Amino acid sequence: VGGVSGEFDVSLNTGKQVEKTLKDKYITKTINVSDNLNKFIDDLNSFKPDIVFNALHGNFGEDGQVQSILNLLKTPYTHSGVTSSSIGMDKFLSKLVFKQKGILCPPGIKTTIKNIKNNELKSSQILKPINGGSSLGIYKIDPENNNGISALLRNYKDDQEVLLEEFIPGREITVGILDERVCGITEIVSKFDFYDYESKYIDVANHIQNPIISKKIKNKLCENSLLAHKTLGCNCISRCDFRYNEDKEEVYLLEINTQPGLTENSLLPEMALANGTSFLELCEILVMN
């Protein structure tokens, strides 16, 4: 738990919930991960776990780095491996892979903050880091709000690479995969234009399980989620976030998450529970897998 990314607190909450659930059936030890790699390896070697439950989020935890270390130590771990984790974490690279498979994604480019400042926006755009999760550092920017854009861009360095993609109006829908099968579909109703960090963890958005959508759209959501999961070679669990534009009758894959949050406000545990899988059963599926 913990880690070195901006998702430190989310990781602690995930780890706390998982440890509380598993400790009655398993011998557990929580390892707090910092930037001290030697301590991390010493902690693992002293405990000699049968399995590591990876409750890290963000950089190092879900981008293939900790997975590489665990591979080297020959220690089994939950969630996805090195390649699927690293590609899934890279929002630009994963979009290229998904588009090759015929999955519709919002049009977007990889650019720098300096380029955005120097060029006029023609339409509303979503600005997001190439790597990152929990919607940290994601902003909607509108061409008519120049002062607002300048204020947002001050949080970035001029040479920082980001993903700038077209804002897709419509409904926010997410699909969970557990044990290589769709475990639920949830619509997210937020007070904001999109599902940001505040909607996830502070002023939590409403989550509607099994929303009313046509069979055609439901099938497309499930097909694209399973295709994205399998294309990257994800292991056991993932969550795909979509925008559903009802006017165009199209669903756009925004991104895949190979380490979905497992906190009390997290989407995938809610989906699983609504479809008959308890949190203990969810954790055990990950452990056994």
Buried (B, 14 or more C-beta within 10 A) or exposed (E): BBBBBBBBEBBBBBBBBBBEBBEEEBEBEBBEBEEEEEEBEEBBEEEEBEBBBBBBBBBBBBBBBBBBBBBEBEBEBBBBBBEBBBBBBBBBBBBEBBEEEEBBBBEBEBBBBBEBEEEEBEEBBBBBBBBBBBBBBBBBBBEEBEEEBEEBBEEBEEEBBBBBBBBBEBBBBBBBBBBBEBBBBBBBEBEEEBBBBBBBBEEEBEBBBEBEBEEEBBEBBBBBBBBBBBBBBBBBBBBBBBBBBEEEEBBBBBBBBBBBBBBEBBBBBBBBBBBEBEBEBBBBBBBEB
